């Protein structure tokens, strides 16, 4: 049978458990409210401002700093009140693996000097200080709350509550990083859209330019230094029996006899090496019935040397010249 002393002890223990539960619930409530506020935060809202407001209601601090490792052994202040402290940076003493247990909370900053290597002038020893380490993925952070000189020190209850509130700093950092990622993603999407529109505009301009070139009454071709066609307009395609979409490996050697191809290549090389305008007449057609007046000119576009060639059909002119020459011949014999 249970004695009265045991019943009292059980009752006392139950009371302590109940008080502890009430205390934990009271501590958890502002943390949950702050987390909900973070989730509701707009894109332009500063998540750390939300956290600082929640912390101030509980800890009544005068100054706050959030330190985070930005890269190996490098520490920066990423949020603070006053804001002038944001951006301060220095080299930590040790790697993140050698840092203190992130679940611990230390009511004085002196014990953290060995691994955070806090600058001596960052925190005055006479100010009540509460340091709350936190972590997010592979990054270590430190939330520092300070009160003005002469004010009451942080008590053990603050240390216990601080362990829960340090989670808010990690959450704020996650929200800030996600917003940064969202912004970068939006910028990338905008850039991709601009590039897509630019590509479409470039394609339209290219199609427009080709359409204009195909309407020209003269043949126009562009060749690389090896003599391969890069561009062939409609008139040139008719003259050379090439398609306007002729493959890049096509060259005059594919459409001319060996002798004609060799003579044309000599003119092309002459134009490419001297930079002068080279003009010549060419016979084309199955029986050489047509005459083209062809010019070759070397041009430099960006860092590439190209050969620009034009051809004008002068068959009718040559026929008239031949007829006139025949008519003059009898007169000259008289």
Buried (B, 14 or more C-beta within 10 A) or exposed (E): EEEEEEEEEEEEEEEEEEEEEEEEEEBEEBBEEBBEBBEEBEEEBBBBEBBBEBBBEBBEBBBBBBBBBEEEEEBBBBBBBEEEBBEBEBEBBEEBEEBBEBEBBBBBBEEBEEBBBBEEEBBEEEBBBBBBBBBBEEBBBBBBBBBEEEEEEBEEEBBEBBBBBBBBBBBBBBBBBEBEEEEEEEEEEEEEEEEEEEEEEEEEEEEEEBEEBBEEEBBBBBBBEEBBBEBBBBBBBEBBEBEBEBEEEBBBBBBBEEEBBEBBBEBBBBBBEEEEEBEBEBEBEEEEEBBBBBBBBBEEEEEEEBBBBBBBBBBEEBEEEEEEEEEEEEEEEE
